[in-house]
């Protein structure tokens, strides 16, 4: 399953999926901030697990949209 990337200004959010215990999947979002001098990275996890990687990716994409939506310049 391919990662999905969103950009807002100097921020890039990458939604991805990782397998967890019991055959479940968890969505994760890596947020990168690149202001030219340095780059900061933060990883966010979707709280719930999903039965399929497709569901987990949808949850990660929703989290990425919420994170980028809260960023103000």
PDB file with SEQRES, HELIX, SHEET and CRYST1 records, atoms N, CA, C and O in Angstrom:
SEQRES   1 A   73  UNK UNK UNK UNK UNK UNK UNK UNK UNK UNK UNK UNK UNK          
SEQRES   2 A   73  UNK UNK UNK UNK UNK UNK UNK UNK UNK UNK UNK UNK UNK          
SEQRES   3 A   73  UNK UNK UNK UNK UNK UNK UNK UNK UNK UNK UNK UNK UNK          
SEQRES   4 A   73  UNK UNK UNK UNK UNK UNK UNK UNK UNK UNK UNK UNK UNK          
SEQRES   5 A   73  UNK UNK UNK UNK UNK UNK UNK UNK UNK UNK UNK UNK UNK          
SEQRES   6 A   73  UNK UNK UNK UNK UNK UNK UNK UNK                              
HELIX    1 AA1 UNK A   21  UNK A   23  5                                   3    
HELIX    2 AA2 UNK A   53  UNK A   70  1                                  18    
SHEET    1 AA1 4 UNK A   4  UNK A   8  0                                        
SHEET    2 AA1 4 UNK A  11  UNK A  19 -1                                        
SHEET    3 AA1 4 UNK A  25  UNK A  34 -1                                        
SHEET    4 AA1 4 UNK A  39  UNK A  45 -1                                        
CRYST1    1.000    1.000    1.000  90.00  90.00  90.00 P 1           1          
ATOM      1  N   UNK A   1       0.845  -1.172   0.000  1.00  0.00           N  
ATOM      2  CA  UNK A   1       0.000   0.000   0.000  1.00  0.00           C  
ATOM      3  C   UNK A   1       0.891   1.237   0.000  1.00  0.00           C  
ATOM      4  O   UNK A   1       1.808   1.350   0.814  1.00  0.00           O  
ATOM      5  N   UNK A   2       0.623   2.144  -0.899  1.00  0.00           N  
ATOM      6  CA  UNK A   2       1.460   3.337  -1.032  1.00  0.00           C  
ATOM      7  C   UNK A   2       1.060   4.428  -0.032  1.00  0.00           C  
ATOM      8  O   UNK A   2      -0.114   4.596   0.296  1.00  0.00           O  
ATOM      9  N   UNK A   3       2.054   5.148   0.431  1.00  0.00           N  
ATOM     10  CA  UNK A   3       1.813   6.283   1.313  1.00  0.00           C  
ATOM     11  C   UNK A   3       1.155   7.404   0.523  1.00  0.00           C  
ATOM     12  O   UNK A   3       1.280   7.478  -0.700  1.00  0.00           O  
ATOM     13  N   UNK A   4       0.445   8.284   1.246  1.00  0.00           N  
ATOM     14  CA  UNK A   4      -0.212   9.430   0.626  1.00  0.00           C  
ATOM     15  C   UNK A   4       0.375  10.684   1.258  1.00  0.00           C  
ATOM     16  O   UNK A   4       0.472  10.775   2.482  1.00  0.00           O  
ATOM     17  N   UNK A   5       0.769  11.651   0.430  1.00  0.00           N  
ATOM     18  CA  UNK A   5       1.423  12.861   0.922  1.00  0.00           C  
ATOM     19  C   UNK A   5       0.577  14.087   0.630  1.00  0.00           C  
ATOM     20  O   UNK A   5       0.037  14.246  -0.464  1.00  0.00           O  
ATOM     21  N   UNK A   6       0.473  14.961   1.646  1.00  0.00           N  
ATOM     22  CA  UNK A   6      -0.226  16.240   1.527  1.00  0.00           C  
ATOM     23  C   UNK A   6       0.740  17.338   1.937  1.00  0.00           C  
ATOM     24  O   UNK A   6       1.589  17.132   2.804  1.00  0.00           O  
ATOM     25  N   UNK A   7       0.611  18.516   1.308  1.00  0.00           N  
ATOM     26  CA  UNK A   7       1.492  19.638   1.626  1.00  0.00           C  
ATOM     27  C   UNK A   7       0.675  20.887   1.891  1.00  0.00           C  
ATOM     28  O   UNK A   7      -0.317  21.160   1.215  1.00  0.00           O  
ATOM     29  N   UNK A   8       1.115  21.645   2.898  1.00  0.00           N  
ATOM     30  CA  UNK A   8       0.537  22.955   3.196  1.00  0.00           C  
ATOM     31  C   UNK A   8       1.689  23.861   3.604  1.00  0.00           C  
ATOM     32  O   UNK A   8       2.257  23.713   4.686  1.00  0.00           O  
ATOM     33  N   UNK A   9       2.026  24.797   2.727  1.00  0.00           N  
ATOM     34  CA  UNK A   9       3.148  25.694   2.997  1.00  0.00           C  
ATOM     35  C   UNK A   9       4.439  24.910   3.162  1.00  0.00           C  
ATOM     36  O   UNK A   9       4.843  24.162   2.272  1.00  0.00           O  
ATOM     37  N   UNK A  10       5.089  25.090   4.320  1.00  0.00           N  
ATOM     38  CA  UNK A  10       6.353  24.397   4.580  1.00  0.00           C  
ATOM     39  C   UNK A  10       6.148  23.051   5.265  1.00  0.00           C  
ATOM     40  O   UNK A  10       7.120  22.407   5.662  1.00  0.00           O  
ATOM     41  N   UNK A  11       4.892  22.617   5.409  1.00  0.00           N  
ATOM     42  CA  UNK A  11       4.581  21.362   6.083  1.00  0.00           C  
ATOM     43  C   UNK A  11       4.201  20.279   5.084  1.00  0.00           C  
ATOM     44  O   UNK A  11       3.484  20.537   4.117  1.00  0.00           O  
ATOM     45  N   UNK A  12       4.683  19.073   5.323  1.00  0.00           N  
ATOM     46  CA  UNK A  12       4.331  17.914   4.528  1.00  0.00           C  
ATOM     47  C   UNK A  12       3.882  16.813   5.474  1.00  0.00           C  
ATOM     48  O   UNK A  12       4.612  16.426   6.386  1.00  0.00           O  
ATOM     49  N   UNK A  13       2.670  16.313   5.247  1.00  0.00           N  
ATOM     50  CA  UNK A  13       2.131  15.214   6.048  1.00  0.00           C  
ATOM     51  C   UNK A  13       2.059  13.972   5.164  1.00  0.00           C  
ATOM     52  O   UNK A  13       1.479  14.000   4.079  1.00  0.00           O  
ATOM     53  N   UNK A  14       2.650  12.894   5.641  1.00  0.00           N  
ATOM     54  CA  UNK A  14       2.639  11.633   4.901  1.00  0.00           C  
ATOM     55  C   UNK A  14       1.846  10.610   5.697  1.00  0.00           C  
ATOM     56  O   UNK A  14       2.231  10.243   6.807  1.00  0.00           O  
ATOM     57  N   UNK A  15       0.730  10.149   5.124  1.00  0.00           N  
ATOM     58  CA  UNK A  15      -0.118   9.143   5.755  1.00  0.00           C  
ATOM     59  C   UNK A  15       0.347   7.762   5.314  1.00  0.00           C  
ATOM     60  O   UNK A  15       0.579   7.526   4.128  1.00  0.00           O  
ATOM     61  N   UNK A  16       0.481   6.857   6.269  1.00  0.00           N  
ATOM     62  CA  UNK A  16       0.962   5.506   5.978  1.00  0.00           C  
ATOM     63  C   UNK A  16       0.262   4.511   6.897  1.00  0.00           C  
ATOM     64  O   UNK A  16      -0.501   4.894   7.784  1.00  0.00           O  
ATOM     65  N   UNK A  17       0.534   3.234   6.671  1.00  0.00           N  
ATOM     66  CA  UNK A  17      -0.068   2.153   7.452  1.00  0.00           C  
ATOM     67  C   UNK A  17       1.033   1.244   7.958  1.00  0.00           C  
ATOM     68  O   UNK A  17       2.016   0.990   7.261  1.00  0.00           O  
ATOM     69  N   UNK A  18       0.861   0.754   9.182  1.00  0.00           N  
ATOM     70  CA  UNK A  18       1.790  -0.249   9.688  1.00  0.00           C  
ATOM     71  C   UNK A  18       0.991  -1.378  10.337  1.00  0.00           C  
ATOM     72  O   UNK A  18      -0.049  -1.142  10.953  1.00  0.00           O  
ATOM     73  N   UNK A  19       1.486  -2.601  10.193  1.00  0.00           N  
ATOM     74  CA  UNK A  19       0.806  -3.726  10.838  1.00  0.00           C  
ATOM     75  C   UNK A  19       1.075  -3.719  12.339  1.00  0.00           C  
ATOM     76  O   UNK A  19       2.164  -3.354  12.782  1.00  0.00           O  
ATOM     77  N   UNK A  20       0.081  -4.124  13.111  1.00  0.00           N  
ATOM     78  CA  UNK A  20       0.240  -4.268  14.562  1.00  0.00           C  
ATOM     79  C   UNK A  20      -0.177  -5.686  14.941  1.00  0.00           C  
ATOM     80  O   UNK A  20      -0.417  -6.514  14.062  1.00  0.00           O  
ATOM     81  N   UNK A  21      -0.264  -5.968  16.207  1.00  0.00           N  
ATOM     82  CA  UNK A  21      -0.583  -7.319  16.683  1.00  0.00           C  
ATOM     83  C   UNK A  21      -1.943  -7.816  16.197  1.00  0.00           C  
ATOM     84  O   UNK A  21      -2.825  -7.027  15.858  1.00  0.00           O  
ATOM     85  N   UNK A  22      -2.091  -9.126  16.173  1.00  0.00           N  
ATOM     86  CA  UNK A  22      -3.355  -9.803  15.871  1.00  0.00           C  
ATOM     87  C   UNK A  22      -3.879  -9.536  14.471  1.00  0.00           C  
ATOM     88  O   UNK A  22      -5.089  -9.598  14.252  1.00  0.00           O  
ATOM     89  N   UNK A  23      -3.001  -9.239  13.514  1.00  0.00           N  
ATOM     90  CA  UNK A  23      -3.440  -9.038  12.136  1.00  0.00           C  
ATOM     91  C   UNK A  23      -4.169  -7.731  11.895  1.00  0.00           C  
ATOM     92  O   UNK A  23      -4.854  -7.587  10.882  1.00  0.00           O  
ATOM     93  N   UNK A  24      -4.037  -6.778  12.801  1.00  0.00           N  
ATOM     94  CA  UNK A  24      -4.676  -5.472  12.648  1.00  0.00           C  
ATOM     95  C   UNK A  24      -3.672  -4.470  12.081  1.00  0.00           C  
ATOM     96  O   UNK A  24      -2.477  -4.747  11.981  1.00  0.00           O  
ATOM     97  N   UNK A  25      -4.193  -3.298  11.714  1.00  0.00           N  
ATOM     98  CA  UNK A  25      -3.358  -2.258  11.106  1.00  0.00           C  
ATOM     99  C   UNK A  25      -3.619  -0.927  11.800  1.00  0.00           C  
ATOM    100  O   UNK A  25      -4.705  -0.683  12.327  1.00  0.00           O  
ATOM    101  N   UNK A  26      -2.603  -0.078  11.789  1.00  0.00           N  
ATOM    102  CA  UNK A  26      -2.712   1.245  12.401  1.00  0.00           C  
ATOM    103  C   UNK A  26      -2.228   2.289  11.410  1.00  0.00           C  
ATOM    104  O   UNK A  26      -1.200   2.117  10.755  1.00  0.00           O  
ATOM    105  N   UNK A  27      -2.981   3.369  11.313  1.00  0.00           N  
ATOM    106  CA  UNK A  27      -2.573   4.483  10.481  1.00  0.00           C  
ATOM    107  C   UNK A  27      -1.607   5.380  11.233  1.00  0.00           C  
ATOM    108  O   UNK A  27      -1.743   5.576  12.440  1.00  0.00           O  
ATOM    109  N   UNK A  28      -0.636   5.921  10.523  1.00  0.00           N  
ATOM    110  CA  UNK A  28       0.333   6.849  11.105  1.00  0.00           C  
ATOM    111  C   UNK A  28       0.532   8.022  10.146  1.00  0.00           C  
ATOM    112  O   UNK A  28       0.371   7.893   8.932  1.00  0.00           O  
ATOM    113  N   UNK A  29       0.887   9.165  10.723  1.00  0.00           N  
ATOM    114  CA  UNK A  29       1.148  10.355   9.923  1.00  0.00           C  
ATOM    115  C   UNK A  29       2.493  10.919  10.343  1.00  0.00           C  
ATOM    116  O   UNK A  29       2.724  11.178  11.525  1.00  0.00           O  
ATOM    117  N   UNK A  30       3.377  11.109   9.380  1.00  0.00           N  
ATOM    118  CA  UNK A  30       4.660  11.761   9.623  1.00  0.00           C  
ATOM    119  C   UNK A  30       4.537  13.196   9.134  1.00  0.00           C  
ATOM    120  O   UNK A  30       4.299  13.435   7.950  1.00  0.00           O  
ATOM    121  N   UNK A  31       4.700  14.147  10.042  1.00  0.00           N  
ATOM    122  CA  UNK A  31       4.615  15.562   9.702  1.00  0.00           C  
ATOM    123  C   UNK A  31       6.014  16.145   9.671  1.00  0.00           C  
ATOM    124  O   UNK A  31       6.740  16.103  10.664  1.00  0.00           O  
ATOM    125  N   UNK A  32       6.385  16.686   8.524  1.00  0.00           N  
ATOM    126  CA  UNK A  32       7.707  17.305   8.365  1.00  0.00           C  
ATOM    127  C   UNK A  32       7.531  18.800   8.167  1.00  0.00           C  
ATOM    128  O   UNK A  32       6.653  19.240   7.425  1.00  0.00           O  
ATOM    129  N   UNK A  33       8.371  19.574   8.835  1.00  0.00           N  
ATOM    130  CA  UNK A  33       8.379  21.035   8.688  1.00  0.00           C  
ATOM    131  C   UNK A  33       9.746  21.420   8.148  1.00  0.00           C  
ATOM    132  O   UNK A  33      10.770  21.153   8.778  1.00  0.00           O  
ATOM    133  N   UNK A  34       9.756  22.038   6.997  1.00  0.00           N  
ATOM    134  CA  UNK A  34      11.009  22.413   6.354  1.00  0.00           C  
ATOM    135  C   UNK A  34      11.031  23.923   6.157  1.00  0.00           C  
ATOM    136  O   UNK A  34      10.400  24.450   5.241  1.00  0.00           O  
ATOM    137  N   UNK A  35      11.767  24.615   7.031  1.00  0.00           N  
ATOM    138  CA  UNK A  35      11.833  26.073   6.917  1.00  0.00           C  
ATOM    139  C   UNK A  35      13.130  26.543   6.268  1.00  0.00           C  
ATOM    140  O   UNK A  35      13.478  27.721   6.354  1.00  0.00           O  
ATOM    141  N   UNK A  36      13.837  25.637   5.626  1.00  0.00           N  
ATOM    142  CA  UNK A  36      15.063  26.010   4.915  1.00  0.00           C  
ATOM    143  C   UNK A  36      16.315  25.766   5.724  1.00  0.00           C  
ATOM    144  O   UNK A  36      17.273  25.188   5.212  1.00  0.00           O  
ATOM    145  N   UNK A  37      16.332  26.192   6.978  1.00  0.00           N  
ATOM    146  CA  UNK A  37      17.518  26.019   7.812  1.00  0.00           C  
ATOM    147  C   UNK A  37      17.574  24.627   8.436  1.00  0.00           C  
ATOM    148  O   UNK A  37      18.637  24.013   8.522  1.00  0.00           O  
ATOM    149  N   UNK A  38      16.434  24.152   8.862  1.00  0.00           N  
ATOM    150  CA  UNK A  38      16.381  22.845   9.505  1.00  0.00           C  
ATOM    151  C   UNK A  38      15.045  22.191   9.217  1.00  0.00           C  
ATOM    152  O   UNK A  38      14.083  22.853   8.826  1.00  0.00           O  
ATOM    153  N   UNK A  39      14.997  20.891   9.415  1.00  0.00           N  
ATOM    154  CA  UNK A  39      13.762  20.157   9.185  1.00  0.00           C  
ATOM    155  C   UNK A  39      13.371  19.440  10.469  1.00  0.00           C  
ATOM    156  O   UNK A  39      14.190  18.760  11.087  1.00  0.00           O  
ATOM    157  N   UNK A  40      12.106  19.600  10.865  1.00  0.00           N  
ATOM    158  CA  UNK A  40      11.585  18.932  12.047  1.00  0.00           C  
ATOM    159  C   UNK A  40      10.607  17.859  11.601  1.00  0.00           C  
ATOM    160  O   UNK A  40       9.843  18.063  10.658  1.00  0.00           O  
ATOM    161  N   UNK A  41      10.628  16.715  12.278  1.00  0.00           N  
ATOM    162  CA  UNK A  41       9.706  15.629  11.972  1.00  0.00           C  
ATOM    163  C   UNK A  41       8.979  15.199  13.243  1.00  0.00           C  
ATOM    164  O   UNK A  41       9.583  15.082  14.310  1.00  0.00           O  
ATOM    165  N   UNK A  42       7.676  14.966  13.112  1.00  0.00           N  
ATOM    166  CA  UNK A  42       6.859  14.469  14.208  1.00  0.00           C  
ATOM    167  C   UNK A  42       5.985  13.352  13.668  1.00  0.00           C  
ATOM    168  O   UNK A  42       5.455  13.454  12.562  1.00  0.00           O  
ATOM    169  N   UNK A  43       5.832  12.284  14.445  1.00  0.00           N  
ATOM    170  CA  UNK A  43       4.984  11.169  14.028  1.00  0.00           C  
ATOM    171  C   UNK A  43       3.743  11.131  14.913  1.00  0.00           C  
ATOM    172  O   UNK A  43       3.838  11.195  16.139  1.00  0.00           O  
ATOM    173  N   UNK A  44       2.575  11.027  14.273  1.00  0.00           N  
ATOM    174  CA  UNK A  44       1.295  10.916  14.956  1.00  0.00           C  
ATOM    175  C   UNK A  44       0.697   9.560  14.630  1.00  0.00           C  
ATOM    176  O   UNK A  44       0.832   9.072  13.508  1.00  0.00           O  
ATOM    177  N   UNK A  45       0.036   8.949  15.602  1.00  0.00           N  
ATOM    178  CA  UNK A  45      -0.596   7.657  15.398  1.00  0.00           C  
ATOM    179  C   UNK A  45      -2.110   7.790  15.510  1.00  0.00           C  
ATOM    180  O   UNK A  45      -2.618   8.513  16.367  1.00  0.00           O  
ATOM    181  N   UNK A  46      -2.819   7.091  14.642  1.00  0.00           N  
ATOM    182  CA  UNK A  46      -4.270   6.991  14.780  1.00  0.00           C  
ATOM    183  C   UNK A  46      -4.520   6.145  16.023  1.00  0.00           C  
ATOM    184  O   UNK A  46      -3.887   5.103  16.195  1.00  0.00           O  
ATOM    185  N   UNK A  47      -5.431   6.576  16.889  1.00  0.00           N  
ATOM    186  CA  UNK A  47      -5.647   5.871  18.149  1.00  0.00           C  
ATOM    187  C   UNK A  47      -6.201   4.468  17.956  1.00  0.00           C  
ATOM    188  O   UNK A  47      -5.767   3.536  18.633  1.00  0.00           O  
ATOM    189  N   UNK A  48      -7.146   4.303  17.050  1.00  0.00           N  
ATOM    190  CA  UNK A  48      -7.793   3.011  16.845  1.00  0.00           C  
ATOM    191  C   UNK A  48      -7.033   2.175  15.822  1.00  0.00           C  
ATOM    192  O   UNK A  48      -6.323   2.707  14.969  1.00  0.00           O  
ATOM    193  N   UNK A  49      -7.193   0.875  15.920  1.00  0.00           N  
ATOM    194  CA  UNK A  49      -6.650  -0.023  14.910  1.00  0.00           C  
ATOM    195  C   UNK A  49      -7.767  -0.402  13.944  1.00  0.00           C  
ATOM    196  O   UNK A  49      -8.948  -0.241  14.253  1.00  0.00           O  
ATOM    197  N   UNK A  50      -7.389  -0.902  12.784  1.00  0.00           N  
ATOM    198  CA  UNK A  50      -8.344  -1.261  11.736  1.00  0.00           C  
ATOM    199  C   UNK A  50      -8.114  -2.693  11.290  1.00  0.00           C  
ATOM    200  O   UNK A  50      -7.023  -3.242  11.441  1.00  0.00           O  
ATOM    201  N   UNK A  51      -9.160  -3.284  10.739  1.00  0.00           N  
ATOM    202  CA  UNK A  51      -9.086  -4.674  10.292  1.00  0.00           C  
ATOM    203  C   UNK A  51      -8.352  -4.824   8.966  1.00  0.00           C  
ATOM    204  O   UNK A  51      -7.799  -5.885   8.678  1.00  0.00           O  
ATOM    205  N   UNK A  52      -8.343  -3.761   8.156  1.00  0.00           N  
ATOM    206  CA  UNK A  52      -7.691  -3.837   6.847  1.00  0.00           C  
ATOM    207  C   UNK A  52      -6.739  -2.662   6.675  1.00  0.00           C  
ATOM    208  O   UNK A  52      -6.911  -1.621   7.308  1.00  0.00           O  
ATOM    209  N   UNK A  53      -5.740  -2.827   5.823  1.00  0.00           N  
ATOM    210  CA  UNK A  53      -4.830  -1.700   5.575  1.00  0.00           C  
ATOM    211  C   UNK A  53      -5.542  -0.530   4.894  1.00  0.00           C  
ATOM    212  O   UNK A  53      -5.165   0.623   5.104  1.00  0.00           O  
ATOM    213  N   UNK A  54      -6.553  -0.807   4.094  1.00  0.00           N  
ATOM    214  CA  UNK A  54      -7.293   0.276   3.427  1.00  0.00           C  
ATOM    215  C   UNK A  54      -8.015   1.156   4.442  1.00  0.00           C  
ATOM    216  O   UNK A  54      -8.004   2.382   4.329  1.00  0.00           O  
ATOM    217  N   UNK A  55      -8.643   0.527   5.434  1.00  0.00           N  
ATOM    218  CA  UNK A  55      -9.321   1.297   6.489  1.00  0.00           C  
ATOM    219  C   UNK A  55      -8.315   2.120   7.288  1.00  0.00           C  
ATOM    220  O   UNK A  55      -8.567   3.282   7.604  1.00  0.00           O  
ATOM    221  N   UNK A  56      -7.185   1.519   7.609  1.00  0.00           N  
ATOM    222  CA  UNK A  56      -6.152   2.223   8.376  1.00  0.00           C  
ATOM    223  C   UNK A  56      -5.616   3.416   7.600  1.00  0.00           C  
ATOM    224  O   UNK A  56      -5.351   4.468   8.182  1.00  0.00           O  
ATOM    225  N   UNK A  57      -5.452   3.262   6.282  1.00  0.00           N  
ATOM    226  CA  UNK A  57      -4.974   4.380   5.471  1.00  0.00           C  
ATOM    227  C   UNK A  57      -6.003   5.501   5.432  1.00  0.00           C  
ATOM    228  O   UNK A  57      -5.636   6.675   5.488  1.00  0.00           O  
ATOM    229  N   UNK A  58      -7.274   5.162   5.339  1.00  0.00           N  
ATOM    230  CA  UNK A  58      -8.320   6.192   5.354  1.00  0.00           C  
ATOM    231  C   UNK A  58      -8.288   6.969   6.668  1.00  0.00           C  
ATOM    232  O   UNK A  58      -8.450   8.190   6.672  1.00  0.00           O  
ATOM    233  N   UNK A  59      -8.082   6.272   7.775  1.00  0.00           N  
ATOM    234  CA  UNK A  59      -7.975   6.936   9.084  1.00  0.00           C  
ATOM    235  C   UNK A  59      -6.735   7.836   9.131  1.00  0.00           C  
ATOM    236  O   UNK A  59      -6.793   8.940   9.671  1.00  0.00           O  
ATOM    237  N   UNK A  60      -5.633   7.375   8.578  1.00  0.00           N  
ATOM    238  CA  UNK A  60      -4.405   8.173   8.560  1.00  0.00           C  
ATOM    239  C   UNK A  60      -4.577   9.409   7.684  1.00  0.00           C  
ATOM    240  O   UNK A  60      -4.092  10.485   8.035  1.00  0.00           O  
ATOM    241  N   UNK A  61      -5.253   9.271   6.561  1.00  0.00           N  
ATOM    242  CA  UNK A  61      -5.498  10.419   5.682  1.00  0.00           C  
ATOM    243  C   UNK A  61      -6.364  11.452   6.389  1.00  0.00           C  
ATOM    244  O   UNK A  61      -6.116  12.653   6.277  1.00  0.00           O  
ATOM    245  N   UNK A  62      -7.380  10.993   7.117  1.00  0.00           N  
ATOM    246  CA  UNK A  62      -8.235  11.919   7.863  1.00  0.00           C  
ATOM    247  C   UNK A  62      -7.432  12.648   8.936  1.00  0.00           C  
ATOM    248  O   UNK A  62      -7.614  13.848   9.141  1.00  0.00           O  
ATOM    249  N   UNK A  63      -6.545  11.927   9.621  1.00  0.00           N  
ATOM    250  CA  UNK A  63      -5.694  12.552  10.638  1.00  0.00           C  
ATOM    251  C   UNK A  63      -4.756  13.573  10.004  1.00  0.00           C  
ATOM    252  O   UNK A  63      -4.552  14.650  10.563  1.00  0.00           O  
ATOM    253  N   UNK A  64      -4.188  13.256   8.860  1.00  0.00           N  
ATOM    254  CA  UNK A  64      -3.302  14.200   8.175  1.00  0.00           C  
ATOM    255  C   UNK A  64      -4.051  15.479   7.823  1.00  0.00           C  
ATOM    256  O   UNK A  64      -3.512  16.575   7.984  1.00  0.00           O  
ATOM    257  N   UNK A  65      -5.283  15.353   7.346  1.00  0.00           N  
ATOM    258  CA  UNK A  65      -6.088  16.536   7.009  1.00  0.00           C  
ATOM    259  C   UNK A  65      -6.373  17.372   8.265  1.00  0.00           C  
ATOM    260  O   UNK A  65      -6.312  18.601   8.217  1.00  0.00           O  
ATOM    261  N   UNK A  66      -6.685  16.707   9.390  1.00  0.00           N  
ATOM    262  CA  UNK A  66      -6.947  17.452  10.616  1.00  0.00           C  
ATOM    263  C   UNK A  66      -5.695  18.193  11.078  1.00  0.00           C  
ATOM    264  O   UNK A  66      -5.771  19.358  11.469  1.00  0.00           O  
ATOM    265  N   UNK A  67      -4.554  17.529  11.036  1.00  0.00           N  
ATOM    266  CA  UNK A  67      -3.296  18.147  11.483  1.00  0.00           C  
ATOM    267  C   UNK A  67      -2.974  19.371  10.620  1.00  0.00           C  
ATOM    268  O   UNK A  67      -2.683  20.445  11.146  1.00  0.00           O  
ATOM    269  N   UNK A  68      -3.025  19.207   9.308  1.00  0.00           N  
ATOM    270  CA  UNK A  68      -2.705  20.328   8.428  1.00  0.00           C  
ATOM    271  C   UNK A  68      -3.745  21.438   8.540  1.00  0.00           C  
ATOM    272  O   UNK A  68      -3.412  22.613   8.389  1.00  0.00           O  
ATOM    273  N   UNK A  69      -4.991  21.081   8.802  1.00  0.00           N  
ATOM    274  CA  UNK A  69      -6.043  22.076   8.955  1.00  0.00           C  
ATOM    275  C   UNK A  69      -5.858  22.951  10.181  1.00  0.00           C  
ATOM    276  O   UNK A  69      -6.326  24.089  10.203  1.00  0.00           O  
ATOM    277  N   UNK A  70      -5.186  22.440  11.200  1.00  0.00           N  
ATOM    278  CA  UNK A  70      -4.964  23.191  12.434  1.00  0.00           C  
ATOM    279  C   UNK A  70      -3.743  24.115  12.358  1.00  0.00           C  
ATOM    280  O   UNK A  70      -3.552  24.964  13.229  1.00  0.00           O  
ATOM    281  N   UNK A  71      -2.930  23.952  11.333  1.00  0.00           N  
ATOM    282  CA  UNK A  71      -1.720  24.775  11.200  1.00  0.00           C  
ATOM    283  C   UNK A  71      -2.082  26.158  10.676  1.00  0.00           C  
ATOM    284  O   UNK A  71      -2.775  26.301   9.669  1.00  0.00           O  
ATOM    285  N   UNK A  72      -1.595  27.170  11.384  1.00  0.00           N  
ATOM    286  CA  UNK A  72      -1.798  28.550  10.951  1.00  0.00           C  
ATOM    287  C   UNK A  72      -0.445  29.183  10.647  1.00  0.00           C  
ATOM    288  O   UNK A  72       0.560  28.888  11.294  1.00  0.00           O  
ATOM    289  N   UNK A  73      -0.446  30.043   9.665  1.00  0.00           N  
ATOM    290  CA  UNK A  73       0.793  30.728   9.291  1.00  0.00           C  
ATOM    291  C   UNK A  73       0.831  32.116   9.862  1.00  0.00           C  
ATOM    292  O   UNK A  73       1.800  32.845   9.651  1.00  0.00           O  
TER     293      UNK A  73                                                      
END                                                                             
